[in-house]
Amino acid sequence: MAREIGADGKTLVLEPDGQQVLSFATCSYLAMDRDWRLAEGAIEAIRRCGVAVSASLDPTCSESSLMAW
């Protein structure tokens, strides 16, 4: 059994021995879901490019322009 102890969502305590470990079994082991810079970057990319399928209607919004931010 394990219980979460970190506010970051990735520190666990194994019971009964109390060993602290990092969890790599979650969707957020890098805590990227709590990084406001990532959220702001995603919002800006959606504003610029929309959420269309891979055959985007806006040819000016290419992968290289997204990588620039």
OpenMM code with the backbone's topology and positions (N, CA, C; nanometers):
from openmm import Vec3, app, unit

residues = "MET ALA ARG GLU ILE GLY ALA ASP GLY LYS THR LEU VAL LEU GLU PRO ASP GLY GLN GLN VAL LEU SER PHE ALA THR CYS SER TYR LEU ALA MET ASP ARG ASP TRP ARG LEU ALA GLU GLY ALA ILE GLU ALA ILE ARG ARG CYS GLY VAL ALA VAL SER ALA SER LEU ASP PRO THR CYS SER GLU SER SER LEU MET ALA TRP".split()
positions = [
    Vec3(0.0843, -0.1170, 0.0000),
    Vec3(0.0000, 0.0000, 0.0000),
    Vec3(0.0892, 0.1237, 0.0000),
    Vec3(0.0455, 0.2293, -0.0669),
    Vec3(0.1191, 0.3555, -0.0696),
    Vec3(0.0210, 0.4695, -0.0492),
    Vec3(0.0708, 0.5771, 0.0070),
    Vec3(-0.0131, 0.6958, 0.0209),
    Vec3(0.0657, 0.8167, -0.0270),
    Vec3(-0.0046, 0.9103, -0.0879),
    Vec3(0.0593, 1.0306, -0.1403),
    Vec3(0.0891, 1.1259, -0.0257),
    Vec3(0.2103, 1.1840, -0.0268),
    Vec3(0.2425, 1.2826, 0.0766),
    Vec3(0.2808, 1.4168, 0.0178),
    Vec3(0.3185, 1.4193, -0.1078),
    Vec3(0.3648, 1.5437, -0.1662),
    Vec3(0.2529, 1.6228, -0.2313),
    Vec3(0.2542, 1.7545, -0.2143),
    Vec3(0.1569, 1.8395, -0.2815),
    Vec3(0.1806, 1.8395, -0.4319),
    Vec3(0.2986, 1.7954, -0.4722),
    Vec3(0.3308, 1.7894, -0.6144),
    Vec3(0.2673, 1.6699, -0.6825),
    Vec3(0.2079, 1.5791, -0.6071),
    Vec3(0.1413, 1.4638, -0.6648),
    Vec3(0.2332, 1.3523, -0.7076),
    Vec3(0.3605, 1.3596, -0.6712),
    Vec3(0.4514, 1.2551, -0.7164),
    Vec3(0.5318, 1.1892, -0.6052),
    Vec3(0.5195, 1.2352, -0.4816),
    Vec3(0.5907, 1.1739, -0.3705),
    Vec3(0.4970, 1.0796, -0.2965),
    Vec3(0.5406, 0.9570, -0.2802),
    Vec3(0.4610, 0.8559, -0.2119),
    Vec3(0.5380, 0.8009, -0.0935),
    Vec3(0.4649, 0.7527, 0.0049),
    Vec3(0.5247, 0.6788, 0.1159),
    Vec3(0.4744, 0.5364, 0.1066),
    Vec3(0.5678, 0.4426, 0.1013),
    Vec3(0.5309, 0.3018, 0.0987),
    Vec3(0.5056, 0.2550, 0.2407),
    Vec3(0.3983, 0.1841, 0.2583),
    Vec3(0.3657, 0.1320, 0.3914),
    Vec3(0.3853, -0.0178, 0.3915),
    Vec3(0.4284, -0.0816, 0.4954),
    Vec3(0.4418, -0.0297, 0.6312),
    Vec3(0.5793, 0.0265, 0.6634),
    Vec3(0.6785, 0.0173, 0.5724),
    Vec3(0.8142, 0.0586, 0.6110),
    Vec3(0.8379, 0.2095, 0.6034),
    Vec3(0.7485, 0.2865, 0.5445),
    Vec3(0.7610, 0.4315, 0.5421),
    Vec3(0.8617, 0.4862, 0.4432),
    Vec3(0.9096, 0.4049, 0.3519),
    Vec3(1.0076, 0.4500, 0.2528),
    Vec3(0.9434, 0.5509, 0.1580),
    Vec3(1.0108, 0.6651, 0.1344),
    Vec3(0.9608, 0.7658, 0.0412),
    Vec3(1.0166, 0.7382, -0.0973),
    Vec3(0.9295, 0.7412, -0.1962),
    Vec3(0.9696, 0.7152, -0.3341),
    Vec3(0.8980, 0.8131, -0.4260),
    Vec3(0.9509, 0.8288, -0.5465),
    Vec3(0.8827, 0.9061, -0.6497),
    Vec3(0.7966, 0.8122, -0.7318),
    Vec3(0.6785, 0.8565, -0.7662),
    Vec3(0.5879, 0.7762, -0.8471),
    Vec3(0.6020, 0.8148, -0.9936),
    Vec3(0.6338, 0.7178, -1.0761),
    Vec3(0.6388, 0.7391, -1.2204),
    Vec3(0.5209, 0.6705, -1.2878),
    Vec3(0.4193, 0.6339, -1.2097),
    Vec3(0.3046, 0.5598, -1.2613),
    Vec3(0.1826, 0.6481, -1.2819),
    Vec3(0.1983, 0.7787, -1.2694),
    Vec3(0.0855, 0.8683, -1.2883),
    Vec3(0.0996, 0.9421, -1.4204),
    Vec3(-0.0021, 1.0136, -1.4555),
    Vec3(0.0031, 1.0955, -1.5772),
    Vec3(0.0785, 1.2251, -1.5530),
    Vec3(0.1154, 1.2516, -1.4303),
    Vec3(0.1775, 1.3794, -1.3978),
    Vec3(0.3073, 1.3632, -1.3202),
    Vec3(0.3875, 1.2640, -1.3527),
    Vec3(0.5101, 1.2448, -1.2758),
    Vec3(0.6109, 1.3565, -1.2980),
    Vec3(0.5942, 1.4362, -1.4018),
    Vec3(0.6796, 1.5528, -1.4224),
    Vec3(0.6153, 1.6801, -1.3686),
    Vec3(0.4948, 1.6688, -1.3130),
    Vec3(0.4179, 1.7815, -1.2576),
    Vec3(0.3899, 1.8886, -1.3623),
    Vec3(0.3832, 1.8483, -1.4872),
    Vec3(0.3559, 1.9451, -1.5928),
    Vec3(0.2130, 1.9977, -1.5872),
    Vec3(0.1229, 1.9236, -1.5258),
    Vec3(-0.0149, 1.9710, -1.5153),
    Vec3(-0.0274, 2.0887, -1.4194),
    Vec3(0.0754, 2.1156, -1.3418),
    Vec3(0.0729, 2.2269, -1.2475),
    Vec3(0.1639, 2.3421, -1.2911),
    Vec3(0.2187, 2.3348, -1.4092),
    Vec3(0.3095, 2.4391, -1.4586),
    Vec3(0.2295, 2.5389, -1.5414),
    Vec3(0.2097, 2.6588, -1.4883),
    Vec3(0.1276, 2.7589, -1.5568),
    Vec3(0.1871, 2.7988, -1.6913),
    Vec3(0.3207, 2.7876, -1.7079),
    Vec3(0.3825, 2.8240, -1.8363),
    Vec3(0.3353, 2.7310, -1.9470),
    Vec3(0.3203, 2.6045, -1.9158),
    Vec3(0.2717, 2.5085, -2.0141),
    Vec3(0.1274, 2.5387, -2.0517),
    Vec3(0.0450, 2.5682, -1.9518),
    Vec3(-0.0952, 2.6012, -1.9784),
    Vec3(-0.1061, 2.7272, -2.0632),
    Vec3(-0.0302, 2.8312, -2.0294),
    Vec3(-0.0339, 2.9552, -2.1075),
    Vec3(0.0150, 2.9325, -2.2504),
    Vec3(0.1177, 2.8501, -2.2669),
    Vec3(0.1669, 2.8188, -2.4014),
    Vec3(0.0633, 2.7450, -2.4835),
    Vec3(-0.0069, 2.6518, -2.4202),
    Vec3(-0.1119, 2.5778, -2.4906),
    Vec3(-0.2261, 2.6701, -2.5299),
    Vec3(-0.2652, 2.7593, -2.4400),
    Vec3(-0.3728, 2.8543, -2.4703),
    Vec3(-0.3334, 2.9442, -2.5860),
    Vec3(-0.2110, 2.9949, -2.5846),
    Vec3(-0.1643, 3.0815, -2.6933),
    Vec3(-0.1608, 3.0067, -2.8264),
    Vec3(-0.1148, 2.8829, -2.8254),
    Vec3(-0.1111, 2.8035, -2.9489),
    Vec3(-0.2519, 2.7784, -3.0017),
    Vec3(-0.3470, 2.7538, -2.9134),
    Vec3(-0.4859, 2.7328, -2.9563),
    Vec3(-0.5439, 2.8613, -3.0122),
    Vec3(-0.5142, 2.9745, -2.9495),
    Vec3(-0.5624, 3.1032, -3.0025),
    Vec3(-0.5063, 3.1295, -3.1419),
    Vec3(-0.3785, 3.0984, -3.1612),
    Vec3(-0.3134, 3.1241, -3.2898),
    Vec3(-0.3539, 3.0245, -3.3967),
    Vec3(-0.3622, 2.8978, -3.3601),
    Vec3(-0.3778, 2.7925, -3.4600),
    Vec3(-0.5145, 2.7262, -3.4584),
    Vec3(-0.5883, 2.7422, -3.3515),
    Vec3(-0.7155, 2.6729, -3.3405),
    Vec3(-0.6947, 2.5281, -3.2993),
    Vec3(-0.8016, 2.4530, -3.3058),
    Vec3(-0.7961, 2.3126, -3.2667),
    Vec3(-0.8384, 2.2230, -3.3822),
    Vec3(-0.8088, 2.2665, -3.5032),
    Vec3(-0.8454, 2.1904, -3.6221),
    Vec3(-0.7641, 2.0614, -3.6310),
    Vec3(-0.8022, 1.9761, -3.7213),
    Vec3(-0.7295, 1.8514, -3.7448),
    Vec3(-0.5921, 1.8812, -3.8026),
    Vec3(-0.5123, 1.7782, -3.8229),
    Vec3(-0.3743, 1.7983, -3.8677),
    Vec3(-0.3646, 1.8707, -4.0012),
    Vec3(-0.4661, 1.8637, -4.0833),
    Vec3(-0.4685, 1.9381, -4.2094),
    Vec3(-0.5235, 2.0767, -4.1796),
    Vec3(-0.4446, 2.1562, -4.1107),
    Vec3(-0.4894, 2.2860, -4.0622),
    Vec3(-0.5290, 2.3782, -4.1759),
    Vec3(-0.6285, 2.4595, -4.1497),
    Vec3(-0.6729, 2.5580, -4.2473),
    Vec3(-0.5806, 2.6786, -4.2499),
    Vec3(-0.4965, 2.6934, -4.1493),
    Vec3(-0.4064, 2.8074, -4.1397),
    Vec3(-0.2634, 2.7626, -4.1679),
    Vec3(-0.2155, 2.7803, -4.2918),
    Vec3(-0.0809, 2.7325, -4.3262),
    Vec3(0.0305, 2.8109, -4.2577),
    Vec3(-0.0007, 2.9264, -4.1987),
    Vec3(0.1040, 3.0047, -4.1320),
    Vec3(0.1378, 2.9492, -3.9946),
    Vec3(0.0584, 2.8579, -3.9461),
    Vec3(0.0814, 2.8035, -3.8126),
    Vec3(0.1449, 2.6654, -3.8254),
    Vec3(0.2736, 2.6636, -3.8442),
    Vec3(0.3451, 2.5377, -3.8632),
    Vec3(0.4111, 2.4934, -3.7335),
    Vec3(0.4621, 2.3730, -3.7334),
    Vec3(0.5287, 2.3199, -3.6145),
    Vec3(0.6485, 2.4049, -3.5757),
    Vec3(0.7210, 2.4561, -3.6738),
    Vec3(0.8389, 2.5365, -3.6412),
    Vec3(0.8004, 2.6663, -3.5710),
    Vec3(0.6864, 2.7249, -3.6067),
    Vec3(0.6456, 2.8468, -3.5373),
    Vec3(0.5995, 2.8166, -3.3957),
    Vec3(0.5412, 2.6998, -3.3746),
    Vec3(0.5014, 2.6615, -3.2394),
    Vec3(0.6233, 2.6375, -3.1516),
    Vec3(0.7293, 2.5833, -3.2093),
    Vec3(0.8493, 2.5532, -3.1325),
    Vec3(0.9234, 2.6801, -3.0911),
    Vec3(0.8969, 2.7910, -3.1586),
    Vec3(0.9680, 2.9148, -3.1297),
    Vec3(0.9367, 2.9702, -2.9914),
    Vec3(0.8175, 2.9444, -2.9406),
    Vec3(0.7846, 2.9999, -2.8089),
    Vec3(0.8537, 2.9200, -2.7044),
] * unit.nanometer
topology = app.Topology()
chain = topology.addChain("A")
for resn in residues:
    res = topology.addResidue(resn, chain)
    for name in ("N", "CA", "C"):
        topology.addAtom(name, app.Element.getBySymbol(name[0]), res)
